[in-house]
Amino acid sequence: IDEAIAALKDLFESGVTRVATTPHLSASRASGSRRAEIQESFDKLHATAKREIPDLFLRLAYEVRLDEPDVELSDRSLGLGDRHLLVEFSMLMMPAYSVETLNAAARQDWVPVLAHPERYAGIGARYGLIQTWRDAVWSGGRVGRAADVGRRGGRHHCIGPSREARALRDGAAGLGSAAGGRTR
């Protein structure tokens, strides 16, 4: 906890006022003992942070491992505090059912945010799959607009409903803007 509090203090002193922790959690075990352990650890961290950095907003969210094609994600506390859900695929491997799994999340009213897609084995040879994700129209057209987002000279695609894609492009969406704070 001491190391985490030191890191949170550094963030706060640099202007960050809202932080979401995102420990890994398998979707197939979202209600199991691992989640209870994470919650217990977060509760301790949150209590300490509240005492030592009272103006910092600290939230527990998850990086959800989509480890089966037809995931059940009805628990809204998994997400980032809105409709956005940080997701990854199992074992940094690109599953054959990646589009179906992302669609399953979108059908449950999530906007899936795929964490570190560049790390997946073989993605360099399958850039067309990223195009498929980007061009996909999920949930009857609710999701399907992409926006290029500049970040430190690079370009990144953000996939989401038109409103979110525009907000991301304009730098207005996300954890920081929801409460007027800065994120890094």
C-alpha positions in Angstrom: 0.0 0.0 0.0 2.9 2.4 0.8 4.2 2.2 -2.8 0.7 2.7 -4.3 0.1 5.7 -2.0 3.5 7.2 -3.0 2.5 6.8 -6.7 -0.9 8.3 -6.1 0.7 11.3 -4.4 3.0 11.8 -7.3 0.1 11.7 -9.7 -1.9 14.1 -7.6 1.0 16.6 -7.2 1.4 16.6 -11.0 -2.3 17.6 -11.4 -4.1 14.3 -11.8 -7.3 14.3 -9.7 -9.1 11.1 -10.8 -7.5 7.7 -10.9 -9.0 4.3 -11.9 -7.2 1.2 -10.9 -7.7 -1.6 -13.4 -6.5 -5.0 -12.1 -6.9 -8.0 -14.4 -10.0 -10.1 -14.0 -11.2 -13.0 -16.2 -14.8 -12.5 -17.4 -15.5 -16.2 -16.6 -14.5 -15.6 -13.0 -16.0 -12.1 -12.5 -17.9 -13.1 -9.4 -15.3 -15.5 -7.8 -12.8 -15.3 -5.0 -10.2 -13.4 -7.1 -12.7 -10.5 -7.3 -13.3 -10.5 -3.6 -9.5 -10.4 -3.0 -9.2 -7.4 -5.3 -12.1 -5.6 -3.6 -10.5 -6.2 -0.2 -7.1 -4.8 -1.3 -8.8 -1.8 -3.0 -10.8 -1.0 0.1 -7.6 -0.8 2.1 -5.9 1.4 -0.6 -9.0 3.6 -0.9 -9.2 4.2 2.9 -5.5 5.1 3.1 -5.8 7.4 0.0 -8.9 9.1 1.5 -6.9 9.9 4.6 -3.7 11.0 2.9 -4.9 12.5 -0.4 -8.5 13.5 0.4 -9.1 15.5 -2.9 -8.1 12.5 -5.1 -11.0 10.5 -6.6 -10.0 6.8 -6.6 -12.1 4.2 -8.3 -11.9 0.5 -8.9 -12.5 -0.8 -12.4 -11.1 -3.8 -14.2 -9.2 -4.9 -17.2 -11.5 -7.7 -18.1 -10.0 -10.7 -19.9 -12.5 -11.9 -22.5 -11.8 -15.5 -22.1 -14.8 -17.0 -23.7 -16.8 -16.1 -26.8 -20.2 -15.5 -25.2 -19.1 -13.5 -22.1 -21.7 -12.4 -19.5 -20.9 -8.8 -18.4 -24.1 -7.6 -16.7 -22.2 -6.3 -13.7 -21.9 -2.6 -14.3 -19.2 -2.2 -11.6 -16.7 -3.8 -13.9 -16.4 -0.7 -16.1 -14.7 2.6 -15.9 -17.7 4.4 -14.3 -19.7 4.8 -17.5 -20.4 2.5 -20.5 -16.7 2.0 -21.2 -15.1 -1.4 -20.4 -11.4 -2.0 -20.6 -10.9 -5.4 -22.1 -8.2 -7.8 -23.3 -8.0 -11.2 -24.9 -6.7 -14.3 -23.1 -2.9 -14.9 -22.9 -2.1 -12.1 -25.4 -3.3 -14.3 -28.2 -5.7 -13.2 -30.8 -8.7 -15.6 -30.6 -10.5 -16.7 -33.7 -13.7 -15.3 -32.1 -12.4 -11.7 -31.3 -15.1 -9.9 -33.3 -17.8 -12.0 -31.7 -16.5 -11.4 -28.2 -16.3 -7.6 -28.7 -19.8 -7.7 -30.2 -21.0 -9.7 -27.1 -19.7 -6.9 -24.9 -21.3 -4.2 -27.1 -24.7 -6.0 -27.0 -24.6 -5.7 -23.3 -24.4 -1.9 -23.7 -20.6 -1.7 -23.1 -18.2 0.3 -25.3 -15.2 -2.1 -25.3 -11.8 -0.5 -25.0 -9.2 -3.0 -26.2 -6.1 -2.7 -24.1 -2.7 -2.9 -25.8 -3.7 -4.6 -29.1 -0.1 -4.2 -30.3 1.0 -6.9 -27.8 -1.1 -9.7 -29.4 1.0 -12.4 -31.1 0.7 -12.2 -34.8 -1.2 -8.9 -34.9 1.5 -7.5 -37.3 0.4 -10.0 -39.9 -3.3 -9.4 -39.3 -3.8 -5.6 -39.4 -6.9 -6.4 -41.5 -8.5 -7.7 -38.3 -8.1 -4.2 -36.7 -9.8 -2.8 -39.8 -12.7 -5.3 -39.3 -13.1 -4.2 -35.6 -13.0 -0.5 -36.7 -15.5 -1.0 -39.5 -17.8 -3.3 -37.6 -21.2 -2.0 -36.9 -22.0 -3.5 -33.5 -25.5 -3.7 -31.9 -27.5 -2.7 -34.9 -25.4 0.3 -35.8 -25.1 1.7 -32.2 -21.3 1.2 -32.4 -19.5 1.8 -35.6 -17.8 5.1 -36.0 -14.1 5.5 -35.5 -12.0 8.6 -34.8 -8.3 9.1 -35.1 -6.9 10.4 -31.9 -3.4 12.1 -31.8 -1.2 11.2 -28.9 2.4 12.3 -28.6 2.8 12.5 -32.4 1.2 9.1 -33.1 -2.3 8.2 -34.3 -4.6 5.8 -32.6 -8.0 4.6 -33.6 -10.8 4.8 -31.0 -13.8 2.7 -31.8 -17.1 3.6 -30.2 -20.5 5.1 -30.8 -20.4 8.3 -32.8 -20.8 10.5 -29.7 -17.9 8.8 -27.9 -15.7 8.8 -30.9 -16.2 12.5 -31.5 -15.6 13.2 -27.8 -12.4 11.2 -27.8 -11.2 12.9 -30.9 -11.9 16.3 -29.3 -10.2 15.3 -26.0 -13.4 15.7 -24.0 -14.2 12.1 -23.0 -12.9 9.8 -20.4 -12.3 9.7 -16.7 -10.8 13.2 -16.4 -13.5 15.2 -18.3 -16.3 13.4 -16.5 -15.5 15.4 -13.3 -13.3 18.2 -14.7 -10.1 16.6 -13.6 -6.9 15.9 -15.6 -5.7 12.4 -16.5 -2.4 11.3 -17.8 
